[in-house]
Every structure is written in C-alpha cells, then in structure tokens.
Amino acid sequence: MLTGAWSVIYYGRPRASHDIDLIVEMYPEDTNNILSILSKLPDSFQYQEMSVTNAIKNKSMFNILYLPEFLKLDFWLLTDTPFDKSRFSRKVEVSIVGQKMYFSTAEDTILQKLLWNKISPIEKSLIDAAFVYQIQYKNLDQRYLNKWAKTLKITRTLNRLKKINLENYI
C-alpha cells in the first residue's frame, strides 16, 4: 500500500519527495523467500540483507535504493497495532496510467501524517495533512477521523488542520 508523500500527492497536492513509502505485510517465515526475490534484482537496486531480515523480524522498516534515479523505496512492515491493521484493511485500489495500485485512504493519510507530527513535530507533516484534509473535506469520513484522532491522542492537531491557511504553501 502506498502511503506517505505519494498518498499526499494523490489526495492533496503535488510536491517533491525523496522516497516512496510502502506498507507491506510480511512475516518471519517469508524472510528467505523475500531475500531470494531481492537477490534477483539488478545491481542498480541496493539493499542490506541484514536490514531486511531485522525489519521482518521486528516489524520495522527497510529500504531499497534505486541508484540510477537516486530513489529510495521505504518498506514499512505492517504492525499489529489496531490503527495499522485498520488503515491497511481500508486501502483503496486505484488505476494510474493503467497500473493498479493500492493507496492509503485520505483519512488514514491524514491520521498517519498527524502521528508523524506528534512523534517528530515538523511543519511538512502538518501541512501535508492540512492539504489532504482541506482538499478532500467533502469526501472524508469525519466519524472515522474523529474516532482515530481521539484514540491516537491527536484530536487537537486534527482540529488545527481546518484553520491552516494553505495559500502560504502553494
């Protein structure tokens, strides 16, 4: 499932990104198969086998670099948290240039950006969430947003999104 900046781009606004964030479901018993698949990638893709192994074991993240484009693919492993399970189950299939892809919903994109902002308060996460919120407002499931904002203790920040003047960021 695509998330992060590419989900913001899809629901909110075009902006530069240095990586592609993906949520993937993998289990320890998948490790050898995943490593076998990765070993068949061309040399233009770089990754660290130990990083992949540890990420699968610890449900964390690993990345793969695509050197010709200096592109980083961040693979975030699906965790067992209720929010992670909820957002992964709600992913939506979209077709972009004839290619089927799965994206995080607009609501889950907003909530995840606000969670990142809670962990590491940077303006970019808040502004990303505000763009998605304000552009998708009429389509958002407000009950879902409010329920998870309360559970994740980010209600105050969610309420701030409505008041951010985005003209300064266009």
Secondary structure, 3 states (H helix, E strand, C coil): CEECHHHHHHHCCCCCCCEEEEEECCCHHHHHHHHHHHHCCCCCEECCHHHHHHHHHHCCEEEEEEHHHCEEEEEEECCCCHHHHHHHHCCEEEEECCEEEEECCHHHHHHHHHHHHHHCCCHHHHHHHHHHHHHHHHHCCHHHHHHHHHHCCCHHHHHHHCCCCHHHHC
